[in-house]
Amino acid sequence: MISDDKTSHLTEEELAQFHRDGYIGPFDLYEPEEMARHLQALRPKLLNTKKAVYGDGKTVSGVTNLSNYDRHLDVDFLAEHITRPEIVDRVSSILGPDVLCWRSEFFPKYPGDEGTDWHQADNFSNVAGSKHPQIVWPEDAEFGGTITVWTAFTEASVDMGCLQFIPGSHRSMNYDESKSMDYNPDLINKLDKDGVRRGFFGYDYRQLQKDPDWTPDEANAVSQVMRQGQFIIFWSTLMHASHPHAGLTNDMRLGFAGRYLPTSVRVYPNSESLAEFGGTASLDKFGNVLVSGEDRFGHNKFARETVNGYRFPVREGVPTR
């Protein structure tokens, strides 16, 4: 357990803002030059999936696939990243002292790529072939969904496809995740919605709408521009999307998302494998990462170190307000 007199917990004002808007940030984590060096060293490791926990699974080409999930379990820089005090302290301000990271994933956007469609995620059964909820909160829980910490590994401008949020939209779900979405990779970069190229990695998120005639109110939408090395925190239940990459530069936009939960939440309680984006992968090598406090429940599987032997540091749980 790591204790540090210097913490990065959210202030009461920041916490109130987060609960009102559903997101907070961006916060500085790396200097742009520092992040650029890390990214250069990271690229060859990401291409090598031999040690990745889903490296033996069936994966598919395209913007997103299972092979980019949970690379913090085999890439030590990413393992260090998801446990950074600047991230963990702020997340534990929201979720409480006992926190785990259950998933990480990359979100690349290449020149000319479509934007990501507006969506919300509560239990993450929406793209799972088994249709089992991937996360299950206690019945008396005040919240649902997961905390996402999205870090700009490159610059994220409007032209390069930065995130968009609709503040306050996390209070109600507009989608029914018990419904099915049909995966069709031919849809990638082929959809046009109200004059904007938007898709969802081979799915059409509109298939989950509770009201098929409903459309998101973008009047108050915020474009979240971020410099390289910053991160932002938001509820997965917040309506969020991203702009298309306008192709004005040859540079890709790369985001890295870590997803956090209190240890009371059950992760993959009814699943032995993942079936998403046209691919399948066994969960045999999967493990949550305890990033703060302790596990008082014993119903989740944990990984204490990466496949390389790097031991995940754990922050001392500090009771929140």
N, C-alpha and C positions, 0 to 999 in steps of 0.2 A: 504494500500500500504506500503510495507516494503522497506526502503532505508538503504543502508549500504555502508560506505566509502570503505570497503574492498570488492572487486569484483573478479570474476574469469573469466573475459572476455578473449577471445582468443587474443593473440598478432597478429600484422600484419603478422608476419612470419608464425604463426600457421594457420591463416586464409588462407594465400596463399597456404600453404601445403594442407589444407583441400580441397580447390577448385581444386587443381591439382590432388589429389589422391582420393578424395571422402570420406575420413575418417581421423580421428585424434585421437590420444591417444595411449595407455591407460593412464588414470589419476587416481590417488589415491583418494578414497572417504572414505572407512572404513579400519581400520586395520584388518588383518585376524581374530584375536581373537574377535574383536568387531562384525564383520560380522557373525562369527560362533554363537555368543550369540543371535544376532538378528534372525538368521535362526532357531535356536532351539525354540525360542519363537513364531516364525511365523508358523511353521509346523502345530500345531493343528488348527490355525485359517484358514489355507488354506483348511483343510479337512472339515471345517464347512462352507457350502455354503448357509446357511439359509438367511443370510443378503446380499449375493452377488446379484448384479443387474440382473444377468442372472441365478440365482440359481433355478428358477422355469422352466427354459427352458429344452428342450429335449437335453441331452448331451450324448456323446459316450465315451467309454473307448479308451485308446490309448495314444500316445505321446502328442497330442494336442487336445483340444476341447474347446467349448465355455465357459465352467465353469471356465477356468483360465483367461479369458479376464477381464480387468478393475477391478481387485481386489483392486486397489487403492481407489475405491469408497466405500469399506466397511472395509478395513484393514488400520488402522491409520498409522502404520509404513510405508506402501507403499505410502500412501498419502503424508507423510512427505518426503519420498525418491524422488518422482517425482518432488517435488518443491524445492529440495536442491539448494542453490545458486551456488554450484560448478558445477551443471548440467545446471541450467536455464541460468546463465550468459553466459556460453559458447554457448548454443543453440541460445540465442538471438543475440550473435555476428554474427551468420550466417543468421538468419531469420528476424532480426529486433526487435524492442523493444516490440511489442505486440505479445505474444506467448501463445498458448494453448497446453495442452496435451490431445489428443483425444483417445488414447488407451494405455493400458499396457497389457503385457502377459508374461507368464512364458514359458521357453524352457528347460524342463528337458531332460537329456540324461542318460539313465541307462546303466549299464555294458552290453556290447554286442549289444547296439543299433546301427543302421545304421547311417551314416552321413546324413546331410541335403544336398540335391542336389543344384547345382548352380542355382540361380534365381535372378530376379529383380522385384521390385514392384513399379508401378507408381500411379495408382488410386485405387488399391486394389479391383478391380472387379473380379480378376482372380479365386477366390474360392467362390464368393458370388452366391448363388443359384438364386438370382434375376437378376444378371448380371448388376446391377446398380453400377456405380463408387461410392466408399465409401467416397472419397475425391475429390473435384473439385476446382482446382486453378482458379483464375481470368484469363480471356482470354489473357491478356497482360503480364502474369507472366513470369519471366525469368526461373523459376524452375518448377519442378514437383516432385511427390513423397513426402516422409516425412523424417524428421530427426529421426533416431532411436538412442536411448541411451541404450546400452546393458551393463548391470552390471553383473559381475561375482559374484553370491552369493556363489559359491564354486570355488575351483581352476579350471581353464580351461587350461589344457595342451593338447598337440597333442594327447596323448594316451587317454585322457578323452573326446575328441571331441571338441576342441576349434574352433573358427570361422576361416574362410578363406576369403580373399578378393582378387580381381583382381584390383590393383590400376588404377585409371583413367577410369574405365569401366562405370562410371555413366553418361558419356556424350552421350551415345546412347543406346536405348532400343533394345534388341534382341528378345523380346517377345511381342506378341499381346494379351493384356488382354481382348479384346472383344471375343476371342476364349473361348471355354469351356474345362474344365478339368473334367474327370470322377472320382468321389470319390469311392475308393475301399479299405476298411480297411485291406483286406487280403494282400494288397501290402506292408504293413508296415513290415520292416525288411526282405523283400523278394527280393529286387531288387539289381542287380549287374551291375555297369556301368564302363566299362574299368578296371575291376579288383578291383573296390572299391565299397563297399556297400553304396549306396546312394539312398535316397527316399525323398518324400515330404509329410509326414504325411498322407499317403493314396492316394495321387495324384501323377501323373507323370508330372512334370513340362515341359517336352519336348513337351507335347501337345500344348503348347502356342508358340513354336518357330516360328518366321516369316519364317525362312528357315529350313525346316525339316532336312536338311543335315548338318547344322551348329553344331559345338561343341565348347564349351568355350576353349579359349587358356589359359591353366594353367601354361604356361612357367614362367609367372611373379607372380603367385599366392603367397600370403603371409599367413602364418599360424600365427594367432594372439593369442599367448599365453598370458594369464592374470592370475594374482594371485587373490585370494579371496579378494573381496572388491574394485576392480578396475572397471572402466567403460570406454567404447569407444563410439565414436560418428561417425555415417556414414549415408550417403544417402541411402534410400531404393532402389534407382535406381542403386546403385553400385552392380556389380556382387559379390554375397556373398554365402557362403556355410559353412559347418562344417565337420570336420573329424568324422569318426565313433568312438564310445567308444570302445576301444580295450579290455575292460574287465580285464585289468591287476590289477585293484583294485575293491573292492566292493562298492566304493563310487560313487554316482551319480554326474553328472555335471549339475548345475542349473544356467541358465541365466535368467535375468529379463529385459525385454525391455519396455521402455517408448517411445511413438511416438509423435512427436511435429510438430506443424504447425504454421504459422502466422495466426492471427485471420481473415484475408481476405479470407482464404480458407473455402469453405463450406464442412461440415462434415455430411455424410449420408443425402444428400439433397433430395434423392428420395426413401428413405427406412424407413420402420417402424419396420423392424425386420432384424435379421441376420440369414443367412442360410449357414452354413459352416461345413465342417468336419462331415457331416451326422447329424448335429444337427440344431435346430432352437431356436431363443430367441428373445423376444420382446425388442425393444429399448425404451419402456415407461420410464424406470428408468435410462436410460443413460443420462449423461451430460458431456460435455467437461469441462476441468479444466483450468481456466485462471491462468497462472503461472508467467506472466510478462506483465507489461504495462496495457493496457485496451482494451476492445472490442469496436471498432469504427464502426462496421458494423451491428450488430444486427441480423444476419441471422443464428446464431448457438445457440443451447441450452447449458446452462452451469449449472454445479453443484457447489454451493458455499461451501458446506461442505460434509463430508462423512455421511453415514447413521447413524454413531455414534455421529454426531454433531461436529466432528473435522473440523474446518474452514481452508480451503486451504490458505496458505500464498501466497501473490502475490508480486513479485519483482517489484520495480519501473523501468519502462521502460527507458533504457538509449539509446539515439540515437547511432546507430552503424556507422562505418566508411563508 
